[in-house]
Amino acid sequence: MRGSAAYGIAPNVGHVHDAGRSYVARLPEGPPIVLTDSAALVWAQVLAGGTASDIAGRVAAVAGLPAADIIGDVETFLDELVTHGVLVRHDG
């Protein structure tokens, strides 16, 4: 179940944040993924760990939005990052 799953950085993933952008890549094969705007904000909150709900709550607090308004988009984006191999999901 996605709601109780915790997310974390996958092994062999490098990431750098610079000038409002996050660069994320599986090492050594890449390719890099460039995250900007809300994607970079979500990535920054992923670094603190937690469930999709935890991450969405922190993103919402920074963005000044209700968490209920963004949880679906955050969950979808986290799933995309898992598909790209840069995040892992630990089902609880």
Wavefront OBJ file of the C-alpha trace (Angstrom):
o trace
v 0.000 0.000 0.000
v 1.468 3.292 -1.125
v 0.194 5.387 1.802
v 2.281 3.544 4.395
v 5.350 3.116 2.190
v 8.507 5.020 3.095
v 10.721 6.441 0.363
v 14.475 6.765 0.247
v 17.331 7.375 -2.141
v 18.247 4.251 -4.107
v 21.763 2.803 -3.816
v 24.335 4.240 -6.212
v 22.419 7.473 -6.779
v 24.195 10.799 -6.746
v 22.483 14.139 -6.342
v 23.476 17.784 -6.252
v 21.365 20.867 -5.618
v 22.436 24.168 -7.154
v 20.619 27.388 -8.045
v 17.131 26.000 -7.456
v 17.748 22.834 -9.435
v 18.463 19.299 -8.337
v 20.534 16.982 -10.499
v 19.922 13.299 -9.797
v 21.533 10.306 -11.501
v 22.084 6.601 -11.080
v 25.835 6.129 -10.969
v 27.782 5.439 -13.019
v 25.380 4.899 -15.923
v 23.127 7.972 -15.583
v 21.650 9.791 -17.344
v 21.126 12.768 -15.050
v 17.608 13.915 -14.290
v 17.248 17.667 -13.842
v 14.549 18.632 -11.358
v 13.278 22.211 -11.205
v 10.507 24.097 -9.466
v 8.089 21.826 -7.591
v 10.055 18.707 -8.585
v 13.186 20.097 -6.901
v 11.094 20.976 -3.849
v 9.750 17.422 -3.607
v 13.271 15.998 -4.016
v 14.536 18.209 -1.181
v 11.820 16.808 1.077
v 12.532 13.230 -0.030
v 16.017 13.662 1.439
v 14.421 13.957 4.894
v 12.670 10.606 4.304
v 9.203 9.453 5.232
v 6.002 8.374 3.585
v 4.348 10.106 0.650
v 2.048 11.789 3.160
v 5.023 13.032 5.217
v 6.764 14.349 2.123
v 3.609 15.993 0.773
v 3.006 17.634 4.152
v 6.463 19.198 4.173
v 6.157 20.300 0.529
v 2.755 21.827 1.288
v 4.140 23.709 4.290
v 6.973 25.207 2.207
v 4.667 26.012 -0.725
v 1.857 27.375 1.428
v -0.691 24.885 0.079
v -3.019 22.380 1.731
v -1.411 18.926 1.726
v -4.689 17.396 0.532
v -4.416 19.453 -2.659
v -1.019 18.036 -3.633
v -0.805 14.510 -2.210
v -1.920 12.860 -5.468
v 0.663 14.729 -7.528
v 3.403 13.997 -4.986
v 2.548 10.280 -4.974
v 2.602 10.177 -8.774
v 5.978 11.936 -8.890
v 7.463 9.627 -6.252
v 6.301 6.633 -8.292
v 8.011 8.117 -11.371
v 11.264 8.496 -9.430
v 10.996 4.859 -8.303
v 10.470 3.829 -11.952
v 13.598 5.798 -12.945
v 15.556 3.884 -10.293
v 16.578 6.882 -8.195
v 14.172 6.198 -5.301
v 13.227 3.034 -3.490
v 9.909 2.371 -1.802
v 9.887 0.391 1.437
v 6.360 -0.919 1.935
v 5.293 -0.757 5.550
l 1 2 3 4 5 6 7 8 9 10 11 12 13 14 15 16 17 18 19 20 21 22 23 24 25 26 27 28 29 30 31 32 33 34 35 36 37 38 39 40 41 42 43 44 45 46 47 48 49 50 51 52 53 54 55 56 57 58 59 60 61 62 63 64 65 66 67 68 69 70 71 72 73 74 75 76 77 78 79 80 81 82 83 84 85 86 87 88 89 90 91 92
